[in-house]
Every structure is written in C-alpha cells, then in structure tokens.
C-alpha cells in the first residue's frame, strides 16, 4: 500500500487534473442513477403494485 502511495506522489498530478477527475466520477454516478437506477426502481414498484392487485381477488375466492 505504501508503494502505491509513493507512486502517486511521484506521479505529481496537478490539483486541477484530480479535481476534474473527481467531478467526472461524481457526474457518472449521478448519470447512472438518473438513467438506470431510478427508472428500474419505478418499473419494479409499478409491477409489484399491479401484481398485488391481481392476486387479491384470487386469495378471497379460496
């Protein structure tokens, strides 16, 4: 672990480069949430609610 840390220090990345990289990473996380996680969650909630309504009358008939 110390060797990796020394390698990063020796690489001498500028603060601007690391800041831009961090902003890009956070932007990727936000984009993934908007494009994948939120629609998938909404779809699964919709399907589970629809399924529970379809099963309710069948359970009353027994």
Secondary structure, 3 states (H helix, E strand, C coil): CHHHHHHHHHHCCCHHHHHHHHHHHHHHHHHHHHHHHHHHHHHHHHHHHHHHHHHHHHHHHC
